[in-house]
């Protein structure tokens, strides 16, 4: 469940930054998070923090795999960190 939430937050963050870049070339503000939550700056910052935390979580990977090269859960396909379906 956490993996899916982290994946969706990262996807939203990546799309938002892509739109920020395109909007910058077009001379306008295409920051969707800012456009939706800009009137509530604290909420906007919380969303940015959650996107950053989700990226750190996703990059951290499975601790067993880092120590031993693979874990039993990965071998049988039940590792929640490396699950294939989103």
C-alpha positions as CSV (number, residue, x, y, z in Angstrom):
1,X,0.0,0.0,0.0
2,X,2.8,2.5,0.9
3,X,4.6,1.6,-2.3
4,X,1.5,2.5,-4.4
5,X,1.0,5.8,-2.5
6,X,4.7,6.7,-2.9
7,X,4.5,5.8,-6.6
8,X,1.5,8.0,-7.2
9,X,2.9,11.0,-5.3
10,X,6.1,10.7,-7.3
11,X,4.2,10.5,-10.6
12,X,2.2,13.6,-9.6
13,X,5.4,15.4,-8.6
14,X,7.1,14.5,-11.8
15,X,4.2,15.6,-14.0
16,X,4.0,18.9,-12.0
17,X,7.7,19.6,-12.5
18,X,7.4,18.8,-16.2
19,X,4.5,21.3,-16.5
20,X,6.5,23.9,-14.5
21,X,9.3,23.5,-17.1
22,X,7.0,23.8,-20.1
23,X,5.1,26.7,-18.5
24,X,8.4,28.5,-18.0
25,X,9.1,28.3,-21.7
26,X,5.6,29.5,-22.4
27,X,6.0,32.4,-20.0
28,X,3.2,31.2,-17.7
29,X,2.6,29.4,-14.4
30,X,1.7,25.7,-15.0
31,X,2.5,24.6,-11.5
32,X,-0.7,22.6,-10.9
33,X,0.0,22.2,-7.1
34,X,0.4,26.0,-6.8
35,X,-2.6,26.7,-8.9
36,X,-4.8,24.4,-6.9
37,X,-3.4,24.9,-3.4
38,X,-1.6,28.3,-3.8
39,X,-4.1,30.1,-1.6
40,X,-3.2,27.8,1.2
41,X,0.6,28.0,1.3
42,X,1.0,25.6,4.3
43,X,-0.9,22.9,2.4
44,X,1.1,23.5,-0.7
45,X,4.4,23.0,1.2
46,X,3.0,19.9,2.9
47,X,2.3,18.4,-0.6
48,X,5.8,19.2,-1.7
49,X,7.2,17.5,1.4
50,X,5.1,14.4,0.9
51,X,6.3,14.1,-2.7
52,X,9.9,14.4,-1.5
53,X,9.4,11.8,1.3
54,X,7.8,9.4,-1.2
55,X,10.8,9.8,-3.5
56,X,13.2,9.0,-0.6
57,X,11.0,6.0,0.4
58,X,11.0,4.6,-3.2
59,X,14.7,5.1,-3.6
60,X,15.5,3.4,-0.3
61,X,14.4,0.0,-1.6
62,X,14.2,-3.3,0.2
63,X,16.7,-3.4,3.1
64,X,17.1,-7.2,2.8
65,X,18.0,-6.9,-0.9
66,X,20.7,-4.3,-0.1
67,X,22.3,-6.5,2.6
68,X,22.1,-9.9,1.0
69,X,21.5,-9.2,-2.7
70,X,18.0,-10.5,-2.6
71,X,15.3,-11.4,-0.1
72,X,13.0,-14.4,0.2
73,X,10.0,-12.2,-0.5
74,X,11.6,-10.9,-3.7
75,X,12.3,-14.5,-4.8
76,X,8.7,-15.6,-4.4
77,X,7.2,-12.3,-5.8
78,X,5.6,-11.0,-2.5
79,X,8.1,-8.2,-1.7
80,X,5.9,-5.1,-1.2
81,X,8.9,-2.9,-2.1
82,X,9.4,-4.5,-5.5
83,X,5.9,-5.4,-6.4
84,X,5.4,-5.2,-10.2
85,X,1.7,-4.0,-10.4
86,X,0.8,-0.5,-9.6
